[in-house]
Structure formats: C-alpha cells, structure tokens
C-alpha cells in the first residue's frame, strides 16, 4: 500500500499510476515525470506483470507504453477478468496506435514522443473523469475540523 502523506494535519491521497513499459529508460522517464507531478508511480516490465499488479488493487491509472500486439492481448484479457479495473492510457508513436487504443478500450491515447506537460494533462484528465472532485483533495483528519479557507 502507498503511504498516506500528511500536510498541515490533513491526509492527502496520492494517485497511484502503474507504468507498464519493458524499456528501463522509458520507465525511468515516465516515473520521474509522474513523481515530479505528485503522483505515486509503480512499474511493471510486461503486460502480464502489469495485470498481476493490478490484481493487488490500489492503482488509479495505468499508463502502458506501446507493447507488441500479443502482449496487448494479454493485457486486455487480464483487464476483462478484474472486477473494477482502472482506466488506462496508451502512449505510443506507432502509426497504428490510435486504432489500437480504440480497439483495446484505452481511456486516452498519447502520441509519443510528447512534451511532459501534454502527457500530464492527459493523466489529470483521465484521473478526473474517474474520481469524485474531492477524492484526491485534502480531507480533515479530525471530526468538525474544517479545511483551510473553508467557510464556517
């Protein structure tokens, strides 16, 4: 499980993002980008390992860097067996990636390579579509305690 960071007496839930990428260099780059943006990145080096990690729960979004078609089949069939799989976004520079994204049911597609801010904008949009507005916001840790700047 992820640690629950605290800030000024409030618990803050950090979105866990699973990165599935067989390339260690790409893994490190995506991890650093996500970590610097305040997310908790986790890594799997294959579609099968990614599905196993998803079975453990606690993942809010999966980012899958283009994986050969057979592994995409493994990933897609594994997702179908999960009771409530998180959304995933496909990152790829392949010509057929937009069609593949639609075929496998990705929440979004990101054409790579792309700027970090473009990638993070998509991550935020997908997470926002799945969560309630306050799910990743500060919540009081004690009864009757208000958030900063909250009206009485």
Phi, psi and omega in degrees: 000155179280144174294150177264101179296151177239152182211115177052042177081007181243141175278136179237125178270128181261131180291129178269125182240118178272125178257122176251113183200125180283348183268113182302326179294315178294322178303310182299319181295312179295319178301312181298316179299313181292316180298315180297334179273000176097009178267166177253095182279142174234157185232143169228141185265357178210164178299317181297317178295324177297316179296319178300317180293322178297326179298332180288340179085178177082009180258132182264334182204143174246133174248117180246118177279138188324124179237142181314151185311319181298316179291328175296324175297318178299314180298310182298317180291326176294320178298321181298335182272353180271141182294321181214074183290146176288161176294159174227152174238142182259130178245122181195151173256006181291146181299322183271005184299318178300318179293319179296320178302313179293318182299320183267359174082031177295144177291328180207163175234136176239120178284124180255157353286152180220167177291147180305316183296324176296314178300312181294328177297320178292317178303312180299317181297317180293316178296320180296325180290334183266337188254163171281157184305328184260001186301325180250022178255169180293139176230142181302145179266343180238146178304147177065009177270133181265156173290157175302143178068013180272137179291143178290000000 
